[in-house]
Amino acid sequence: MAGRAPAPHFRPRSGPNVRFGVVAARFNEPIVKKLVDGAVAAFTAGGVGAGAIDVHWVPGSFELPLAAHHLAISGRYAGIACVGVVIRGETPHFEHVAREAAAGIRSVALATGIPVTFGLITALTEEQAWARAGGDVGNRGAEAAEAALEMVHLLAARTFARPDRRRTQTARRPRRSRADDHKR
Ligand code: DLZ
């Protein structure tokens, strides 16, 4: 099953000075470069200024979460797209790399509250990877950038930023009044 990403329901636009980061893993570099190009193009199409997109390279996909974490806590970035290519080798090593990259990226997003998105290709062959790096099956880097833009927009929306005060208050335990003290 070739999973082409669904078209976004809407394409949120970002301010030109709102910064976004791309963290790219150098392993399988020629393919990853296509993901970086896709991510940068998607951010630019979303209104992000070319000077407001920083690309940071790390050795491999295993290193993506740590770099993303540093960028996320720097306070410089509204969102971060992680891109990399993990291709199955002769040993299960690639499974560890892919699993740790995915879990790590998820943890960074949850721990920091910054949208950190998953633009990794995990493929059985190089051919499959090329197909997902701007070939027949889309561009995972562009999809990660679009997801970051959408999440930044969503989290900035009033309903997310400011929870309904009434619901918060009714959820609290009622305060005991002085009258209650006299009853005891
Ligand atoms: C070691 C390794 C292997 C076998 N395969 C990949 C891969 O397919 N894609 C990738 O991005 N990185 C791979 N790596 C490198 C690891 O991600 C990591 O850089 C090293 O294990 C050093 O921590």
Backbone and ligand atoms as CSV (ligand in chain L), in Angstrom:
chain,resi,resn,atom,element,x,y,z
A,1,MET,N,N,0.853,-1.197,0.000
A,1,MET,CA,C,0.000,0.000,0.000
A,1,MET,C,C,0.887,1.244,0.000
A,2,ALA,N,N,0.803,2.014,-1.067
A,2,ALA,CA,C,1.578,3.249,-1.123
A,2,ALA,C,C,0.760,4.352,-0.482
A,3,GLY,N,N,1.215,4.837,0.650
A,3,GLY,CA,C,0.428,5.814,1.402
A,3,GLY,C,C,0.723,7.229,0.998
A,4,ARG,N,N,-0.014,7.708,0.031
A,4,ARG,CA,C,0.126,9.111,-0.345
A,4,ARG,C,C,-0.641,9.937,0.683
A,5,ALA,N,N,-0.038,11.009,1.146
A,5,ALA,CA,C,-0.693,11.827,2.174
A,5,ALA,C,C,-1.929,12.498,1.592
A,6,PRO,N,N,-3.017,12.564,2.389
A,6,PRO,CA,C,-4.197,13.273,1.902
A,6,PRO,C,C,-3.898,14.752,1.760
A,7,ALA,N,N,-4.575,15.391,0.810
A,7,ALA,CA,C,-4.399,16.839,0.664
A,7,ALA,C,C,-4.891,17.513,1.947
A,8,PRO,N,N,-4.168,18.520,2.436
A,8,PRO,CA,C,-4.623,19.207,3.650
A,8,PRO,C,C,-6.012,19.812,3.454
A,9,HIS,N,N,-6.816,19.840,4.531
A,9,HIS,CA,C,-8.160,20.430,4.450
A,9,HIS,C,C,-8.078,21.915,4.146
A,10,PHE,N,N,-7.071,22.542,4.682
A,10,PHE,CA,C,-6.850,23.952,4.373
A,10,PHE,C,C,-5.350,24.175,4.453
A,11,ARG,N,N,-4.890,25.248,3.829
A,11,ARG,CA,C,-3.447,25.504,3.826
A,11,ARG,C,C,-3.180,26.767,4.633
A,12,PRO,N,N,-2.892,26.598,5.924
A,12,PRO,CA,C,-2.658,27.778,6.746
A,12,PRO,C,C,-1.427,28.524,6.271
A,13,ARG,N,N,-1.486,29.836,6.343
A,13,ARG,CA,C,-0.321,30.637,5.955
A,13,ARG,C,C,0.345,31.170,7.211
A,14,SER,N,N,1.650,31.206,7.148
A,14,SER,CA,C,2.410,31.675,8.290
A,14,SER,C,C,2.915,33.078,7.994
A,15,GLY,N,N,3.244,33.820,9.065
A,15,GLY,CA,C,3.876,35.121,8.865
A,15,GLY,C,C,5.279,34.909,8.322
A,16,PRO,N,N,5.785,35.846,7.510
A,16,PRO,CA,C,7.098,35.634,6.900
A,16,PRO,C,C,8.234,35.530,7.911
A,17,ASN,N,N,8.035,36.121,9.113
A,17,ASN,CA,C,9.123,36.112,10.096
A,17,ASN,C,C,8.997,35.023,11.154
A,18,VAL,N,N,7.939,34.226,11.060
A,18,VAL,CA,C,7.806,33.117,12.008
A,18,VAL,C,C,8.781,32.029,11.563
A,19,ARG,N,N,9.668,31.625,12.465
A,19,ARG,CA,C,10.762,30.719,12.055
A,19,ARG,C,C,10.352,29.258,12.136
A,20,PHE,N,N,10.820,28.513,11.164
A,20,PHE,CA,C,10.652,27.059,11.161
A,20,PHE,C,C,12.016,26.416,10.946
A,21,GLY,N,N,12.170,25.229,11.509
A,21,GLY,CA,C,13.422,24.496,11.353
A,21,GLY,C,C,13.196,23.190,10.599
A,22,VAL,N,N,14.228,22.778,9.902
A,22,VAL,CA,C,14.231,21.449,9.287
A,22,VAL,C,C,15.453,20.741,9.855
A,23,VAL,N,N,15.262,19.562,10.419
A,23,VAL,CA,C,16.396,18.764,10.865
A,23,VAL,C,C,16.508,17.580,9.919
A,24,ALA,N,N,17.684,17.441,9.305
A,24,ALA,CA,C,17.859,16.437,8.252
A,24,ALA,C,C,18.985,15.475,8.618
A,25,ALA,N,N,18.738,14.189,8.409
A,25,ALA,CA,C,19.738,13.157,8.692
A,25,ALA,C,C,20.539,12.862,7.418
A,26,ARG,N,N,21.889,12.901,7.547
A,26,ARG,CA,C,22.773,12.779,6.374
A,26,ARG,C,C,22.825,11.381,5.760
A,27,PHE,N,N,22.466,10.352,6.519
A,27,PHE,CA,C,22.485,8.989,5.986
A,27,PHE,C,C,21.562,8.944,4.766
A,28,ASN,N,N,21.996,8.327,3.702
A,28,ASN,CA,C,21.235,8.313,2.433
A,28,ASN,C,C,21.024,9.743,1.917
A,29,GLU,N,N,22.089,10.523,1.989
A,29,GLU,CA,C,22.007,11.970,1.754
A,29,GLU,C,C,21.347,12.398,0.430
A,30,PRO,N,N,21.640,11.747,-0.704
A,30,PRO,CA,C,21.015,12.241,-1.945
A,30,PRO,C,C,19.483,12.219,-1.878
A,31,ILE,N,N,18.957,11.197,-1.218
A,31,ILE,CA,C,17.483,11.119,-1.112
A,31,ILE,C,C,16.988,12.148,-0.084
A,32,VAL,N,N,17.736,12.279,1.002
A,32,VAL,CA,C,17.315,13.218,2.054
A,32,VAL,C,C,17.297,14.652,1.525
A,33,LYS,N,N,18.247,14.950,0.611
A,33,LYS,CA,C,18.261,16.312,0.045
A,33,LYS,C,C,16.939,16.633,-0.640
A,34,LYS,N,N,16.341,15.640,-1.259
A,34,LYS,CA,C,15.028,15.854,-1.907
A,34,LYS,C,C,13.947,16.152,-0.860
A,35,LEU,N,N,14.085,15.508,0.295
A,35,LEU,CA,C,13.114,15.775,1.379
A,35,LEU,C,C,13.301,17.187,1.920
A,36,VAL,N,N,14.564,17.591,2.049
A,36,VAL,CA,C,14.838,18.957,2.527
A,36,VAL,C,C,14.262,19.962,1.529
A,37,ASP,N,N,14.502,19.724,0.241
A,37,ASP,CA,C,13.967,20.637,-0.791
A,37,ASP,C,C,12.435,20.703,-0.689
A,38,GLY,N,N,11.827,19.533,-0.503
A,38,GLY,CA,C,10.357,19.481,-0.396
A,38,GLY,C,C,9.862,20.249,0.813
A,39,ALA,N,N,10.562,20.088,1.940
A,39,ALA,CA,C,10.143,20.775,3.175
A,39,ALA,C,C,10.280,22.289,3.022
A,40,VAL,N,N,11.416,22.716,2.481
A,40,VAL,CA,C,11.649,24.166,2.326
A,40,VAL,C,C,10.611,24.752,1.361
A,41,ALA,N,N,10.344,24.035,0.278
A,41,ALA,CA,C,9.352,24.528,-0.692
A,41,ALA,C,C,7.968,24.625,-0.055
A,42,ALA,N,N,7.618,23.654,0.773
A,42,ALA,CA,C,6.290,23.673,1.412
A,42,ALA,C,C,6.189,24.806,2.429
A,43,PHE,N,N,7.260,25.023,3.194
A,43,PHE,CA,C,7.241,26.151,4.149
A,43,PHE,C,C,7.103,27.471,3.386
A,44,THR,N,N,7.859,27.593,2.312
A,44,THR,CA,C,7.815,28.829,1.525
A,44,THR,C,C,6.423,29.028,0.941
A,45,ALA,N,N,5.841,27.945,0.426
A,45,ALA,CA,C,4.479,28.033,-0.124
A,45,ALA,C,C,3.478,28.414,0.961
A,46,GLY,N,N,3.808,28.086,2.212
A,46,GLY,CA,C,2.934,28.424,3.341
A,46,GLY,C,C,3.182,29.823,3.877
A,47,GLY,N,N,3.986,30.606,3.192
A,47,GLY,CA,C,4.163,32.002,3.586
A,47,GLY,C,C,5.389,32.270,4.438
A,48,VAL,N,N,6.146,31.237,4.763
A,48,VAL,CA,C,7.340,31.437,5.597
A,48,VAL,C,C,8.437,32.064,4.725
A,49,GLY,N,N,9.079,33.085,5.237
A,49,GLY,CA,C,10.141,33.741,4.476
A,49,GLY,C,C,11.342,32.812,4.320
A,50,ALA,N,N,12.031,32.924,3.192
A,50,ALA,CA,C,13.191,32.042,2.950
A,50,ALA,C,C,14.228,32.194,4.072
A,51,GLY,N,N,14.370,33.414,4.589
A,51,GLY,CA,C,15.343,33.661,5.658
A,51,GLY,C,C,14.877,33.175,7.015
A,52,ALA,N,N,13.652,32.685,7.082
A,52,ALA,CA,C,13.108,32.227,8.372
A,52,ALA,C,C,13.061,30.702,8.448
A,53,ILE,N,N,13.749,30.058,7.501
A,53,ILE,CA,C,13.804,28.589,7.510
A,53,ILE,C,C,15.265,28.175,7.688
A,54,ASP,N,N,15.543,27.453,8.757
A,54,ASP,CA,C,16.912,26.975,9.003
A,54,ASP,C,C,16.973,25.473,8.805
A,55,VAL,N,N,17.977,25.019,8.076
A,55,VAL,CA,C,18.179,23.578,7.884
A,55,VAL,C,C,19.393,23.157,8.703
A,56,HIS,N,N,19.208,22.159,9.557
A,56,HIS,CA,C,20.294,21.645,10.399
A,56,HIS,C,C,20.510,20.174,10.056
A,57,TRP,N,N,21.750,19.808,9.785
A,57,TRP,CA,C,22.059,18.428,9.431
A,57,TRP,C,C,22.618,17.671,10.635
A,58,VAL,N,N,22.211,16.424,10.772
A,58,VAL,CA,C,22.747,15.539,11.816
A,58,VAL,C,C,23.246,14.261,11.121
A,59,PRO,N,N,24.068,13.446,11.829
A,59,PRO,CA,C,24.657,12.283,11.140
A,59,PRO,C,C,23.626,11.285,10.604
A,60,GLY,N,N,22.674,10.880,11.434
A,60,GLY,CA,C,21.699,9.872,11.011
A,60,GLY,C,C,20.354,10.111,11.678
A,61,SER,N,N,19.379,9.309,11.313
A,61,SER,CA,C,18.022,9.519,11.832
A,61,SER,C,C,17.947,9.330,13.349
A,62,PHE,N,N,18.840,8.506,13.877
A,62,PHE,CA,C,18.848,8.298,15.327
A,62,PHE,C,C,19.098,9.618,16.060
A,63,GLU,N,N,19.835,10.519,15.442
A,63,GLU,CA,C,20.190,11.803,16.082
A,63,GLU,C,C,19.106,12.873,15.910
A,64,LEU,N,N,18.100,12.596,15.114
A,64,LEU,CA,C,17.078,13.634,14.847
A,64,LEU,C,C,16.402,14.149,16.124
A,65,PRO,N,N,15.969,13.246,17.040
A,65,PRO,CA,C,15.233,13.755,18.210
A,65,PRO,C,C,16.048,14.703,19.087
A,66,LEU,N,N,17.331,14.381,19.300
A,66,LEU,CA,C,18.136,15.255,20.176
A,66,LEU,C,C,18.295,16.638,19.555
A,67,ALA,N,N,18.600,16.660,18.262
A,67,ALA,CA,C,18.741,17.966,17.602
A,67,ALA,C,C,17.417,18.721,17.623
A,68,ALA,N,N,16.334,18.011,17.355
A,68,ALA,CA,C,15.011,18.663,17.357
A,68,ALA,C,C,14.692,19.214,18.744
A,69,HIS,N,N,15.091,18.471,19.769
A,69,HIS,CA,C,14.831,18.918,21.143
A,69,HIS,C,C,15.566,20.232,21.432
A,70,HIS,N,N,16.831,20.280,21.048
A,70,HIS,CA,C,17.612,21.513,21.263
A,70,HIS,C,C,16.968,22.699,20.541
A,71,LEU,N,N,16.532,22.457,19.310
A,71,LEU,CA,C,15.904,23.555,18.560
A,71,LEU,C,C,14.584,23.948,19.205
A,72,ALA,N,N,13.828,22.949,19.631
A,72,ALA,CA,C,12.495,23.239,20.199
A,72,ALA,C,C,12.618,24.077,21.472
A,73,ILE,N,N,13.578,23.729,22.329
A,73,ILE,CA,C,13.673,24.482,23.596
A,73,ILE,C,C,14.404,25.814,23.425
A,74,SER,N,N,14.966,26.045,22.241
A,74,SER,CA,C,15.660,27.321,22.015
A,74,SER,C,C,14.674,28.489,21.975
A,75,GLY,N,N,13.415,28.180,21.722
A,75,GLY,CA,C,12.403,29.231,21.629
A,75,GLY,C,C,12.422,29.963,20.300
A,76,ARG,N,N,13.295,29.543,19.403
A,76,ARG,CA,C,13.415,30.245,18.109
A,76,ARG,C,C,12.401,29.776,17.084
A,77,TYR,N,N,11.865,28.587,17.269
A,77,TYR,CA,C,11.084,27.976,16.182
A,77,TYR,C,C,9.629,27.723,16.575
A,78,ALA,N,N,8.749,28.069,15.642
A,78,ALA,CA,C,7.330,27.762,15.846
A,78,ALA,C,C,7.082,26.281,15.591
A,79,GLY,N,N,7.821,25.719,14.650
A,79,GLY,CA,C,7.651,24.311,14.325
A,79,GLY,C,C,8.903,23.762,13.674
A,80,ILE,N,N,9.028,22.457,13.718
A,80,ILE,CA,C,10.237,21.798,13.206
A,80,ILE,C,C,9.819,20.552,12.431
A,81,ALA,N,N,10.381,20.410,11.233
A,81,ALA,CA,C,10.131,19.191,10.448
A,81,ALA,C,C,11.407,18.349,10.461
A,82,CYS,N,N,11.278,17.106,10.845
A,82,CYS,CA,C,12.423,16.189,10.840
A,82,CYS,C,C,12.355,15.331,9.583
A,83,VAL,N,N,13.469,15.216,8.874
A,83,VAL,CA,C,13.479,14.384,7.670
A,83,VAL,C,C,14.680,13.442,7.689
A,84,GLY,N,N,14.455,12.257,7.157
A,84,GLY,CA,C,15.516,11.260,7.087
A,84,GLY,C,C,15.042,10.078,6.261
A,85,VAL,N,N,15.980,9.219,5.941
A,85,VAL,CA,C,15.648,8.032,5.142
A,85,VAL,C,C,16.275,6.820,5.816
A,86,VAL,N,N,15.437,5.891,6.184
A,86,VAL,CA,C,15.916,4.644,6.783
A,86,VAL,C,C,15.564,3.512,5.826
A,87,ILE,N,N,16.590,2.831,5.341
A,87,ILE,CA,C,16.376,1.750,4.371
A,87,ILE,C,C,16.821,0.436,4.991
A,88,ARG,N,N,16.004,-0.573,4.790
A,88,ARG,CA,C,16.305,-1.862,5.419
A,88,ARG,C,C,17.635,-2.423,4.908
A,89,GLY,N,N,18.471,-2.809,5.867
A,89,GLY,CA,C,19.746,-3.440,5.502
A,89,GLY,C,C,19.660,-4.931,5.744
A,90,GLU,N,N,20.833,-5.537,5.936
A,90,GLU,CA,C,20.860,-6.988,6.121
A,90,GLU,C,C,20.591,-7.404,7.558
A,91,THR,N,N,20.664,-6.452,8.468
A,91,THR,CA,C,20.436,-6.775,9.884
A,91,THR,C,C,19.252,-5.941,10.390
A,92,PRO,N,N,18.743,-6.281,11.585
A,92,PRO,CA,C,17.598,-5.506,12.117
A,92,PRO,C,C,17.968,-4.103,12.591
A,93,HIS,N,N,19.215,-3.698,12.374
A,93,HIS,CA,C,19.673,-2.394,12.873
A,93,HIS,C,C,18.725,-1.268,12.461
A,94,PHE,N,N,18.258,-1.320,11.225
A,94,PHE,CA,C,17.429,-0.229,10.702
A,94,PHE,C,C,16.133,-0.082,11.500
A,95,GLU,N,N,15.667,-1.229,12.032
A,95,GLU,CA,C,14.425,-1.171,12.831
A,95,GLU,C,C,14.639,-0.337,14.090
A,96,HIS,N,N,15.804,-0.527,14.713
A,96,HIS,CA,C,16.097,0.259,15.930
A,96,HIS,C,C,16.173,1.737,15.581
A,97,VAL,N,N,16.849,2.037,14.488
A,97,VAL,CA,C,17.004,3.444,14.088
A,97,VAL,C,C,15.625,4.057,13.821
A,98,ALA,N,N,14.812,3.363,13.047
A,98,ALA,CA,C,13.492,3.909,12.678
A,98,ALA,C,C,12.598,4.066,13.906
A,99,ARG,N,N,12.611,3.038,14.760
A,99,ARG,CA,C,11.735,3.085,15.935
A,99,ARG,C,C,12.146,4.211,16.886
A,100,GLU,N,N,13.454,4.302,17.130
A,100,GLU,CA,C,13.915,5.331,18.071
A,100,GLU,C,C,13.713,6.736,17.509
A,101,ALA,N,N,13.881,6.877,16.214
A,101,ALA,CA,C,13.658,8.197,15.609
A,101,ALA,C,C,12.187,8.589,15.763
A,102,ALA,N,N,11.300,7.658,15.468
A,102,ALA,CA,C,9.860,7.965,15.544
A,102,ALA,C,C,9.448,8.273,16.980
A,103,ALA,N,N,9.857,7.406,17.907
A,103,ALA,CA,C,9.467,7.614,19.311
A,103,ALA,C,C,10.096,8.894,19.859
A,104,GLY,N,N,11.346,9.141,19.466
A,104,GLY,CA,C,12.032,10.333,19.962
A,104,GLY,C,C,11.386,11.614,19.464
A,105,ILE,N,N,11.023,11.615,18.196
A,105,ILE,CA,C,10.392,12.822,17.622
A,105,ILE,C,C,9.054,13.076,18.306
A,106,ARG,N,N,8.299,12.018,18.513
A,106,ARG,CA,C,7.020,12.158,19.227
A,106,ARG,C,C,7.254,12.735,20.635
A,107,SER,N,N,8.262,12.203,21.333
A,107,SER,CA,C,8.534,12.673,22.702
A,107,SER,C,C,8.910,14.147,22.731
A,108,VAL,N,N,9.688,14.579,21.763
A,108,VAL,CA,C,10.106,15.989,21.746
A,108,VAL,C,C,8.879,16.888,21.589
A,109,ALA,N,N,7.995,16.507,20.693
A,109,ALA,CA,C,6.793,17.324,20.476
A,109,ALA,C,C,5.957,17.383,21.756
A,110,LEU,N,N,5.770,16.236,22.404
A,110,LEU,CA,C,4.928,16.211,23.603
A,110,LEU,C,C,5.598,16.942,24.766
A,111,ALA,N,N,6.908,16.792,24.891
A,111,ALA,CA,C,7.610,17.405,26.031
A,111,ALA,C,C,7.712,18.916,25.892
A,112,THR,N,N,7.830,19.399,24.676
A,112,THR,CA,C,8.070,20.840,24.493
A,112,THR,C,C,6.804,21.594,24.059
A,113,GLY,N,N,5.837,20.887,23.510
A,113,GLY,CA,C,4.638,21.559,22.999
A,113,GLY,C,C,4.863,22.208,21.645
A,114,ILE,N,N,6.051,22.061,21.105
A,114,ILE,CA,C,6.347,22.608,19.766
A,114,ILE,C,C,6.021,21.523,18.734
A,115,PRO,N,N,5.280,21.863,17.682
A,115,PRO,CA,C,5.038,20.852,16.649
A,115,PRO,C,C,6.351,20.389,16.004
A,116,VAL,N,N,6.670,19.138,16.232
A,116,VAL,CA,C,7.862,18.523,15.627
A,116,VAL,C,C,7.330,17.354,14.811
A,117,THR,N,N,7.486,17.430,13.514
A,117,THR,CA,C,6.773,16.470,12.665
A,117,THR,C,C,7.721,15.458,12.031
A,118,PHE,N,N,7.115,14.405,11.542
A,118,PHE,CA,C,7.821,13.183,11.165
A,118,PHE,C,C,7.906,13.071,9.645
A,119,GLY,N,N,9.037,13.455,9.100
A,119,GLY,CA,C,9.216,13.361,7.649
A,119,GLY,C,C,10.210,12.276,7.289
A,120,LEU,N,N,10.118,11.161,7.988
A,120,LEU,CA,C,11.039,10.061,7.722
A,120,LEU,C,C,10.468,9.113,6.682
A,121,ILE,N,N,11.327,8.644,5.815
A,121,ILE,CA,C,10.956,7.544,4.932
A,121,ILE,C,C,11.547,6.286,5.542
A,122,THR,N,N,10.724,5.278,5.750
A,122,THR,CA,C,11.255,3.964,6.125
A,122,THR,C,C,10.885,3.033,4.980
A,123,ALA,N,N,11.896,2.530,4.310
A,123,ALA,CA,C,11.642,1.785,3.071
A,123,ALA,C,C,12.419,0.480,3.051
A,124,LEU,N,N,11.899,-0.435,2.274
A,124,LEU,CA,C,12.575,-1.722,2.119
A,124,LEU,C,C,13.665,-1.640,1.052
A,125,THR,N,N,13.479,-0.745,0.098
A,125,THR,CA,C,14.466,-0.604,-0.983
A,125,THR,C,C,14.707,0.884,-1.252
A,126,GLU,N,N,15.824,1.136,-1.926
A,126,GLU,CA,C,16.134,2.513,-2.307
A,126,GLU,C,C,15.082,3.062,-3.275
A,127,GLU,N,N,14.602,2.173,-4.122
A,127,GLU,CA,C,13.583,2.588,-5.100
A,127,GLU,C,C,12.326,3.116,-4.393
A,128,GLN,N,N,11.908,2.388,-3.360
A,128,GLN,CA,C,10.745,2.844,-2.581
A,128,GLN,C,C,11.022,4.207,-1.959
A,129,ALA,N,N,12.250,4.381,-1.494
A,129,ALA,CA,C,12.589,5.654,-0.843
A,129,ALA,C,C,12.534,6.804,-1.853
A,130,TRP,N,N,13.114,6.604,-3.045
A,130,TRP,CA,C,13.076,7.669,-4.065
A,130,TRP,C,C,11.634,8.025,-4.414
A,131,ALA,N,N,10.763,7.012,-4.461
A,131,ALA,CA,C,9.360,7.271,-4.821
A,131,ALA,C,C,8.680,8.192,-3.818
A,132,ARG,N,N,9.191,8.182,-2.584
A,132,ARG,CA,C,8.589,8.996,-1.519
A,132,ARG,C,C,9.367,10.295,-1.274
A,133,ALA,N,N,10.314,10.551,-2.115
A,133,ALA,CA,C,11.134,11.768,-1.984
A,133,ALA,C,C,10.948,12.641,-3.218
A,134,GLY,N,N,9.705,12.834,-3.583
A,134,GLY,CA,C,9.411,13.657,-4.759
A,134,GLY,C,C,9.088,12.827,-5.985
A,135,GLY,N,N,8.978,11.499,-5.816
A,135,GLY,CA,C,8.604,10.635,-6.930
A,135,GLY,C,C,7.108,10.375,-6.959
A,136,ASP,N,N,6.772,9.136,-7.355
A,136,ASP,CA,C,5.351,8.796,-7.556
A,136,ASP,C,C,4.510,8.845,-6.282
A,137,VAL,N,N,5.144,8.714,-5.133
A,137,VAL,CA,C,4.367,8.587,-3.888
A,137,VAL,C,C,4.515,9.836,-3.008
A,138,GLY,N,N,4.769,10.960,-3.624
A,138,GLY,CA,C,4.799,12.218,-2.883
A,138,GLY,C,C,6.169,12.554,-2.340
A,139,ASN,N,N,6.182,13.496,-1.406
A,139,ASN,CA,C,7.440,13.930,-0.791
A,139,ASN,C,C,7.207,14.056,0.717
A,140,ARG,N,N,7.792,13.121,1.445
A,140,ARG,CA,C,7.552,13.094,2.902
A,140,ARG,C,C,8.068,14.359,3.591
A,141,GLY,N,N,9.060,14.997,3.020
A,141,GLY,CA,C,9.567,16.238,3.615
A,141,GLY,C,C,8.545,17.355,3.498
A,142,ALA,N,N,7.942,17.463,2.305
A,142,ALA,CA,C,6.908,18.482,2.099
A,142,ALA,C,C,5.715,18.209,3.017
A,143,GLU,N,N,5.363,16.939,3.138
A,143,GLU,CA,C,4.219,16.593,4.004
A,143,GLU,C,C,4.513,16.947,5.465
A,144,ALA,N,N,5.757,16.731,5.900
A,144,ALA,CA,C,6.113,17.061,7.287
A,144,ALA,C,C,6.036,18.569,7.514
A,145,ALA,N,N,6.478,19.340,6.525
A,145,ALA,CA,C,6.416,20.805,6.656
A,145,ALA,C,C,4.956,21.270,6.686
A,146,GLU,N,N,4.123,20.694,5.829
A,146,GLU,CA,C,2.703,21.070,5.825
A,146,GLU,C,C,2.045,20.714,7.160
A,147,ALA,N,N,2.434,19.560,7.698
A,147,ALA,CA,C,1.875,19.159,9.004
A,147,ALA,C,C,2.320,20.132,10.096
A,148,ALA,N,N,3.577,20.582,10.033
A,148,ALA,CA,C,4.069,21.536,11.041
A,148,ALA,C,C,3.299,22.853,10.948
A,149,LEU,N,N,3.098,23.334,9.726
A,149,LEU,CA,C,2.340,24.585,9.536
A,149,LEU,C,C,0.917,24.441,10.092
A,150,GLU,N,N,0.295,23.310,9.777
A,150,GLU,CA,C,-1.085,23.103,10.227
A,150,GLU,C,C,-1.163,23.003,11.748
A,151,MET,N,N,-0.192,22.322,12.352
A,151,MET,CA,C,-0.224,22.176,13.810
A,151,MET,C,C,0.038,23.512,14.518
A,152,VAL,N,N,0.950,24.309,13.961
A,152,VAL,CA,C,1.208,25.631,14.558
A,152,VAL,C,C,-0.067,26.461,14.521
A,153,HIS,N,N,-0.747,26.407,13.390
A,153,HIS,CA,C,-2.003,27.147,13.224
A,153,HIS,C,C,-3.051,26.642,14.230
A,154,LEU,N,N,-3.146,25.337,14.346
A,154,LEU,CA,C,-4.146,24.726,15.231
A,154,LEU,C,C,-3.879,25.080,16.698
A,155,LEU,N,N,-2.622,24.979,17.116
A,155,LEU,CA,C,-2.297,25.230,18.521
A,155,LEU,C,C,-2.424,26.708,18.877
A,156,ALA,N,N,-2.312,27.568,17.875
A,156,ALA,CA,C,-2.437,29.005,18.142
A,156,ALA,C,C,-3.903,29.435,18.179
A,157,ALA,N,N,-4.792,28.577,17.717
A,157,ALA,CA,C,-6.209,28.943,17.675
A,157,ALA,C,C,-6.738,29.132,19.094
A,158,ARG,N,N,-7.679,30.030,19.254
A,158,ARG,CA,C,-8.175,30.369,20.585
A,158,ARG,C,C,-8.653,29.156,21.369
A,159,THR,N,N,-9.354,28.266,20.690
A,159,THR,CA,C,-9.927,27.117,21.395
A,159,THR,C,C,-8.844,26.255,22.021
A,160,PHE,N,N,-7.652,26.224,21.396
A,160,PHE,CA,C,-6.580,25.427,21.965
A,160,PHE,C,C,-5.804,26.222,23.006
A,161,ALA,N,N,-5.570,27.512,22.693
A,161,ALA,CA,C,-4.695,28.308,23.555
A,161,ALA,C,C,-5.362,28.645,24.887
A,162,ARG,N,N,-6.694,28.833,24.850
A,162,ARG,CA,C,-7.377,29.259,26.079
A,162,ARG,C,C,-8.523,28.306,26.358
A,163,PRO,N,N,-8.315,27.340,27.237
A,163,PRO,CA,C,-9.387,26.395,27.514
A,163,PRO,C,C,-10.614,27.108,28.071
A,164,ASP,N,N,-11.777,26.539,27.841
A,164,ASP,CA,C,-13.039,27.107,28.308
A,164,ASP,C,C,-12.996,27.283,29.832
A,165,ARG,N,N,-13.072,28.547,30.282
A,165,ARG,CA,C,-12.884,28.831,31.717
A,165,ARG,C,C,-13.974,28.197,32.560
A,166,ARG,N,N,-15.235,28.216,32.013
A,166,ARG,CA,C,-16.323,27.654,32.817
A,166,ARG,C,C,-16.078,26.182,33.116
A,167,ARG,N,N,-15.634,25.471,32.084
A,167,ARG,CA,C,-15.411,24.041,32.288
A,167,ARG,C,C,-14.313,23.806,33.311
A,168,THR,N,N,-13.290,24.658,33.275
A,168,THR,CA,C,-12.188,24.508,34.227
A,168,THR,C,C,-12.715,24.724,35.636
A,169,GLN,N,N,-13.603,25.748,35.789
A,169,GLN,CA,C,-14.078,26.055,37.132
A,169,GLN,C,C,-14.995,24.964,37.679
A,170,THR,N,N,-15.893,24.443,36.824
A,170,THR,CA,C,-16.802,23.422,37.349
A,170,THR,C,C,-16.043,22.137,37.671
A,171,ALA,N,N,-14.907,21.958,37.002
A,171,ALA,CA,C,-14.137,20.737,37.251
A,171,ALA,C,C,-13.443,20.795,38.612
A,172,ARG,N,N,-13.226,22.045,39.123
A,172,ARG,CA,C,-12.546,22.181,40.421
A,172,ARG,C,C,-13.459,21.749,41.560
A,173,ARG,N,N,-12.855,21.335,42.671
A,173,ARG,CA,C,-13.666,21.001,43.846
A,173,ARG,C,C,-14.206,22.295,44.427
A,174,PRO,N,N,-15.531,22.338,44.807
A,174,PRO,CA,C,-16.056,23.589,45.351
A,174,PRO,C,C,-15.341,23.951,46.647
A,175,ARG,N,N,-15.113,25.282,46.823
A,175,ARG,CA,C,-14.436,25.722,48.055
A,175,ARG,C,C,-15.387,25.591,49.223
A,176,ARG,N,N,-14.868,25.211,50.378
A,176,ARG,CA,C,-15.726,25.148,51.573
A,176,ARG,C,C,-15.963,26.559,52.065
A,177,SER,N,N,-17.215,26.880,52.424
A,177,SER,CA,C,-17.479,28.245,52.888
A,177,SER,C,C,-17.369,28.287,54.409
A,178,ARG,N,N,-17.332,29.513,54.958
A,178,ARG,CA,C,-17.288,29.668,56.424
A,178,ARG,C,C,-18.531,29.066,57.053
A,179,ALA,N,N,-19.691,29.173,56.331
A,179,ALA,CA,C,-20.940,28.613,56.852
A,179,ALA,C,C,-20.764,27.114,57.089
A,180,ASP,N,N,-20.031,26.451,56.183
A,180,ASP,CA,C,-19.798,25.014,56.347
A,180,ASP,C,C,-19.038,24.752,57.649
A,181,ASP,N,N,-18.068,25.637,57.949
A,181,ASP,CA,C,-17.276,25.444,59.170
A,181,ASP,C,C,-18.170,25.477,60.411
A,182,HIS,N,N,-19.175,26.414,60.403
A,182,HIS,CA,C,-20.052,26.537,61.579
A,182,HIS,C,C,-20.936,25.317,61.751
A,183,LYS,N,N,-21.243,24.653,60.633
A,183,LYS,CA,C,-22.143,23.496,60.704
A,183,LYS,C,C,-21.462,22.329,61.410
A,184,ARG,N,N,-20.126,22.325,61.439
A,184,ARG,CA,C,-19.443,21.143,61.966
A,184,ARG,C,C,-19.384,21.080,63.468
L,1,DLZ,C1,C,23.720,3.007,11.441
L,1,DLZ,C2,C,22.613,3.386,10.554
L,1,DLZ,C3,C,22.015,2.459,9.711
L,1,DLZ,C4,C,22.450,1.037,9.660
L,1,DLZ,N1,N,21.048,2.801,8.865
L,1,DLZ,C5,C,20.608,4.074,8.844
L,1,DLZ,C6,C,19.588,4.472,7.958
L,1,DLZ,O1,O,19.089,3.690,7.139
L,1,DLZ,N2,N,19.173,5.768,8.009
L,1,DLZ,C7,C,19.692,6.674,8.864
L,1,DLZ,O2,O,19.244,7.827,8.867
L,1,DLZ,N3,N,20.677,6.329,9.715
L,1,DLZ,C8,C,21.150,5.070,9.720
L,1,DLZ,N4,N,22.157,4.703,10.556
L,1,DLZ,C9,C,22.842,5.756,11.368
L,1,DLZ,C10,C,22.136,6.034,12.704
L,1,DLZ,O3,O,20.983,6.806,12.496
L,1,DLZ,C11,C,23.073,6.811,13.635
L,1,DLZ,O4,O,23.544,7.954,12.980
L,1,DLZ,C12,C,24.262,6.002,14.093
L,1,DLZ,O5,O,23.858,4.779,14.647
L,1,DLZ,C13,C,25.096,6.775,15.138
L,1,DLZ,O6,O,24.328,7.035,16.311
